[in-house]
Amino acid sequence: MNKYELVYILKSNVEDEKRTQLLDKFRGIIEADGAIENVDEWGNRKLAYEINKINEGYYTLVNFNAGADVPKELDRNLKIADEVIRHMIIKIEE
């Protein structure tokens, strides 16, 4: 099992219910072959630069342990989700 860090940015106008639904979906993907250590919701923040004419986004940080296939599946699902502006999955070296 490797340690990973996921940061994703949702559009700021996404409702709380939809935001929770997406987090649960991503959590389910991770927990299928791993474990979540920490979920830190940073909330709405101004983006460093404009992305598709959007200036603000809802940031979420997820630290997790998982096998090598989980980040690939997570990346695929994050790319499909229309509410996600940007995401990044990083393997943490020990």
N, C-alpha and C positions, 0 to 999 in steps of 0.2 A: 504494500500500500504506500502510495506517495502522498505528500501534502500538497494541496493546491489552494490558491486564492482566486476567487472570482469577484470581479467588480462589474456591475452592469448599471446602465442608466436608462430609466424609463422616461417617457414623455411626461411632463409635469401635470398635464391635465387628466391623467389616468385616475379613475376613481379608486378609493381605498379597497373596495371589494375586489376589483379586478387585479389590483396590485397584490393583494393577499393570495388570490387565486394563482397568479403567475409564480409567486414565491413557493407556494405549495407544489406546483408542477415541477419546478426546478429542484425542490427539496426531494421529491419522489424519485427523480432521475438519479440524484446523488446517492440516496439511501438504498437504492436497488443493489449497489455494489460498493458501498462506502458508508461513511459517517460524517455528519456535520459537527464541527467543533464550535463555530460561532457564526451568528448572523447579526450584522450591524447595519441598521438602516440609518443613513446619514440625512435623509430627507431631501427637500428641494434645494438645489444650489444652482448658481449661475454657471453656465458652461464657459470654459476658457475661450472658446471660439464658437461661432454659429455653425450648427449642423442642420442642413435642410431647412433653413430659416427658423430654427428653434434655438432659443437663448437659455432656457432653463431645463433642468432634468432632475429626476428623483434617483438618487444614488443609493445602491445597496452593496455591501461587502459581505461575502460568504467565505469562510475558511472551512475546508473539508479535507478528509482523507479518503482516497478512493483508488481503484485500480486504473490501469492505463486507458481503458476503453471509455470510462465515464466522461472525461473532458471532451472527447470527440462527439459523443451523443449530446452532451450539454451544449456544446458549440453549435451543433446542427439545430437544436431547438431554439436557442437564442437568436439565431439568424432568421428563423421562420417567424418568430413572434413580431408582429407589427408594432407593438408598444415599446420595444427595446430600440433605443437610439444607437448605443454602443455597448460593447462588452469586451472583457479581457480575462483570460484564464491563464494564471501563472503557476508553474510548478516551483515549489519552494525547496531549494537545495539545503540539506542539513550539514 
